[in-house]
């Protein structure tokens, strides 16, 4: 039985643990419970088809990651994990410029040729959009995509870890250091204990650079801070409301029991600043209320923050670490972490088990985000 230690229990690490344990590996997940883990703060909009990003390699991962969710959720439910935080509710994207909306519609319909899972794509009249999402401003042009889904990152992470434990995985809340002999990683030291491993998978997100530093590896990854606001609407049943995608990469996500999430910021100026700031809240609420002024009636519940791991070229990287045996890593997922993280967990699990990946590795080579 292959012994594998995973350092980090965010969405990617939890997915690795689940797929490896299910395949029969001896799995240990070590996580120090770092404040600001992006998965704990994140809520995901699974709708890569609307993205304006032109990078085909990013889009491939995002498309396959989104497509994989129904299969993953079904498998988790078979393992008794019914609270996955996943629900297909559709999305409405808003534009003030009709020509931009028309260009987006053209791009999305072309993408539907090889992504039929996106479902119905159509423009909405203002009254029709407001009927689907009460409180919405009518001063926009609207495009609806029925196949989009939302996911609660924290709920999905817990479901993955719980299912992994049912298949024999173990977890430990400890701070880890890699053990290596020459160019081979042989295990992990954690809080005075030593855990030997045939393979170590580093899934530490924005904190990965400090973990790999003792090996002489300098990763070109930073923590990008994102703040998100939670509101609650009284006497409103919001579970079936569609999500809203606003201009400038903002979103509004309705969940059950009147809970509405609005976000998020993309802050690069002060890494690991663990403050919820007035400026961040203002930026979020200003955009949210301009799109859905009826949200002004919402009760403020809380604000959360997390640090997304962003690579210097804004592209995910995963696979073996060049120059070292026994070491795998995935990083640079950025704001698409919830979209691609579960799928990359499956792919890296396959690599760890000596199986063939479902996507070509060369565009995502880890050497891309290592300083030379």
C-alpha positions, 0 to 999 in steps of 0.5 A, spaced: 500 500 500 502 506 497 503 511 503 502 518 501 502 524 506 498 531 503 500 537 507 494 542 506 487 541 507 484 546 502 479 544 497 485 541 492 488 537 498 481 534 501 480 532 493 487 529 493 485 525 500 479 523 497 481 520 491 487 517 493 484 513 499 478 511 495 483 508 491 486 504 497 492 508 498 495 509 506 493 517 506 495 522 512 493 529 511 496 534 515 494 541 516 495 547 521 489 550 520 491 557 518 487 563 518 485 565 511 485 559 508 481 561 501 477 555 501 474 557 508 472 563 505 470 562 498 463 561 495 464 559 488 461 560 481 461 554 477 461 558 470 467 558 466 463 559 459 462 566 461 470 568 462 473 573 458 480 570 459 483 568 452 488 562 455 486 556 452 489 552 457 486 555 463 479 554 460 480 547 459 481 546 466 476 550 468 471 547 463 473 540 465 473 542 473 466 544 472 464 538 468 466 534 473 462 536 479 456 532 478 460 526 478 464 528 484 457 530 488 454 523 486 460 519 488 460 523 495 453 522 496 454 514 495 459 515 501 453 518 505 456 525 504 449 529 502 451 536 504 456 538 499 454 545 498 453 544 490 447 546 487 445 548 479 441 554 480 443 558 473 447 565 473 445 572 470 450 576 468 449 584 467 452 589 463 450 596 462 453 596 455 448 592 450 454 591 445 458 587 450 453 583 452 452 581 445 459 579 444 459 575 451 453 571 448 456 570 441 462 567 445 458 563 450 454 560 444 460 558 441 463 555 447 457 551 448 458 547 442 463 543 446 460 544 453 453 542 452 452 542 460 452 549 460 444 548 458 440 554 456 443 561 454 438 567 452 437 574 454 432 576 459 428 582 459 428 586 465 422 584 468 424 577 467 430 578 470 427 581 476 422 576 477 428 570 477 432 575 482 427 579 486 431 586 488 435 586 482 435 593 478 432 593 471 438 598 469 442 593 465 442 588 460 441 581 462 444 574 459 442 567 463 446 561 463 442 555 466 447 550 467 451 554 472 452 552 479 454 554 486 458 551 491 460 552 498 467 551 499 467 550 506 462 545 505 465 541 500 471 541 503 468 537 509 464 532 505 471 530 501 475 530 508 469 526 511 468 521 505 476 520 505 476 518 512 471 513 511 475 510 506 481 510 511 484 516 511 487 520 517 488 527 519 492 531 523 492 538 525 499 540 525 505 544 522 509 540 517 516 541 515 518 536 509 524 531 510 529 530 504 535 526 503 539 529 497 533 530 492 528 525 494 523 527 499 522 522 504 517 524 509 514 530 513 516 532 520 510 535 524 510 537 531 515 532 533 513 526 530 516 523 523 511 521 518 515 517 512 512 517 505 512 514 499 510 521 496 508 527 499 503 532 496 504 539 497 497 542 497 498 548 502 496 554 497 498 561 499 503 558 504 507 553 499 513 558 498 515 557 505 514 550 505 518 549 499 524 554 501 528 549 505 529 545 499 532 551 495 525 552 491 523 559 490 516 559 488 513 565 484 506 565 488 503 570 492 497 570 497 492 575 494 487 577 499 479 576 498 474 579 502 467 577 502 460 579 505 454 575 508 447 578 508 441 575 510 434 577 507 428 577 512 422 572 510 425 571 503 426 564 500 433 564 496 435 557 495 433 557 488 435 564 486 440 564 480 447 567 481 449 574 479 455 576 475 457 583 475 462 587 471 469 587 474 469 580 476 464 581 482 458 576 484 452 575 488 450 568 490 444 566 494 444 561 498 439 557 503 435 561 508 435 568 505 443 568 506 446 572 500 454 572 499 457 578 495 464 579 493 469 579 492 476 583 493 482 582 489 488 585 493 495 584 492 498 590 496 499 587 503 500 579 503 497 576 509 493 582 512 488 579 516 483 585 517 476 586 514 477 593 512 472 598 511 475 599 504 474 592 502 466 592 505 465 599 501 467 596 494 463 590 495 457 593 497 457 599 492 457 594 486 452 589 489 447 595 491 448 598 484 446 591 481 441 589 486 439 595 490 433 591 494 439 588 498 439 594 502 434 591 506 439 585 508 442 584 515 449 584 515 451 577 518 459 577 517 465 578 513 470 573 511 477 573 508 482 568 505 488 568 501 488 565 494 494 562 491 496 566 485 502 565 480 506 570 477 503 568 470 496 567 473 495 560 471 495 553 475 501 549 475 501 542 478 505 535 477 512 533 480 517 538 482 523 538 478 529 536 481 526 532 486 523 525 487 517 523 491 514 530 491 508 533 487 505 540 488 499 544 485 498 551 486 496 558 482 489 556 482 487 563 484 480 565 484 478 559 480 480 554 486 473 552 487 472 550 480 478 547 478 481 544 485 477 538 486 478 536 478 486 537 480 485 533 486 483 527 482 489 528 477 494 529 482 492 523 485 492 519 479 500 521 478 501 519 485 499 512 483 503 512 477 496 513 472 496 517 466 493 524 467 486 526 463 490 532 461 496 534 458 501 536 463 506 540 459 502 547 459 501 546 467 508 544 468 511 546 475 517 549 473 513 555 470 512 557 477 519 556 480 525 561 480 531 559 476 
